[in-house]
Amino acid sequence: MKITEVLLAKGCAGHFHIDAAALRAGAVADGFSWKGAPRTPGFSRIVQPAESLSIMLRLEDGQIGFGDCVDVAYAGSAGREGPFAPDRVLPWLGTELRDRLVGTDALGWRGLAESFDAARENGEPWPVAIRYGLGQALLHAASLARRQPMARLICAEYNLPDPRETPLLLACAAMDDHEALDRLILKRVDVLPHSFITDPDRHLGRAGEALLGHIRRMAARIQALGEPDYHPTLQFDMSGNLGRLFRAPDAHLLDFLERLADAAAPFALRIECPWLAASRQEQIEVYVELTAAMRRRGRSLRIGVDEWCNRLEDFAAFAAAGAGDYLHIKMPDLGCITGSMSAISACRVHGMAFCLGGSANETDQSARVSSHIGLAFRPEVMLAKPGLGGDEGLMIVRNEMARALAISEHGGGQRQPASEFPGHGPFARPA
């Protein structure tokens, strides 16, 4: 099935671009915004609405596959590209895509997608956001041409067993949004709430007391509102903010992490990016020691890494070193969706657990395509995205997975046991 036309449409991303460097430098919160000047190139203010760009591929039979070009909220931070701006690429992107794609066979989605990793404009690689959206569009177009769910095409391409069940889901809500947190509890989300610190005074406190109080409240609320057999895992993203409390990632930081674990009891706790180093190598060294030290203490708290772990070579380096209990695969950072699939392989080669995630900044379509990748590759945990409202991302991802499984079941085919997927690590679904 040939691609006959390429269309582009600018739209809204699911969240905002936030200048993480300005926040770390002490910008003062002002409602949803912050006072002060931005510090990262590409920002006109500390928080600004993020945009998307849809790439639409018309097929010979008139069907249109599409994907959305987006990046993460903390663009320009910890080795990432600056914020994606569609107006900067629109003057040349349409012509380039038409020249490269019109007349090609959509069923060759993987090879086409990977061919753009070497694409250059004025000597520079194409933005990761473009490659991310293009990979989605090519896979979606191939699924329409083949008349099969995207998950089944992925399984066939990567020699994986057909999907049989959904992975555990991680849903997000802002730390101050108590009603959203209640809704996630009522919906029995597996892992929650991935809240992060945007106002240190309110969310962290001068000695960490605000964060401890929030985690205690979350654990108590689950016990008060949740059903007796509901035992989720709690997860919080520090984005390196514990560096405000401690001068070094030493025993004092480990002691505080233990206090967080005690506050979460009786529920398991994961803390993502408690410390942010100045470089990738330093980040690896810090997390090798933090992870090993926490294991020596015999605590079940899990430490995750996302900052400075953006590209395929980063995942290979962190996984090989054992830096962290799990790695967060933020899919837009890896460009083409096949890059995320390669990052999964890098983690599994080294026995590293991972969350197949991304950003609140994504769109409904990028979340749907990601859902099929999750069904095919069976991550330990998958992020329900986009946005920070909890409900919307959970609805999109849960429903897309349910539809895909129902279609696959109706279509028949040889099944293989779910246990043949490599490893579930510390996130295994309870028996």
Protein Blocks (a to p, Z undefined) as FASTA:
>chain_A
ZZfbdcddddddfbdcddfklmmnopacehjbcedddfbehiabfbdcddddddddddfk
opacdddddddfkgoiahiacdddfklmmmmmmmmmmmmmgopafklmmmmmmmmmmpce
ehiacdfklmmmmmmmmmmmmmmmnopafklmmmmmnopacdfbdcdddddddfklmmlm
mmmmmnopabdchiacfblklmnopnopmmmmmmmmmmmmmmmmmcfklccdddddeklp
mmmmpmbdcfklmmmmmmmmmmmpccdcddehkbccfbfklmmmmmmmmmmmmmmnopab
dcddfehplbfmlmmmmmmnopajbdcddfklnopaklmmmmmmmmmmnopacdddddfk
lcfklmmmmmmmmmmnopabdcddedjnommmmmmmmmmmmmmmmmmmmngpadddfklp
gcjkjmbccZZ
